[in-house]
Amino acid sequence: MTTNITETTIDASQLACPLPLLKVKQWLAKAAVGGRLRIITTDPGSKRDIPRFLASTSHTLIAQEEAPSVCIFIIQAGASNA
């Protein structure tokens, strides 16, 4: 069985809070169920804001990778847009 799951990358590394979270919300509003987003951030608030937002939705935080000055989130779109 072949699936057509798309993966998008957004480089929000130079954006300050709350813009990385806004980019996630904008992508989720258009994403198909199962679509994946890889977002790169350098804003320290994103480490808290993005997981907290996703916990209140049907979307899934697949992975969160952290380095001293960058954080990468992999998000999968859920059944309903939030």
Buried (B, 14 or more C-beta within 10 A) or exposed (E): EEEEEEEEEBEBBEBEBBBBBEBBBEBBEEBEEBBBBBBBBBBEEBBEBBEEBBEEBEBBBEEBEEEEEEBBBBBBBBEEBE
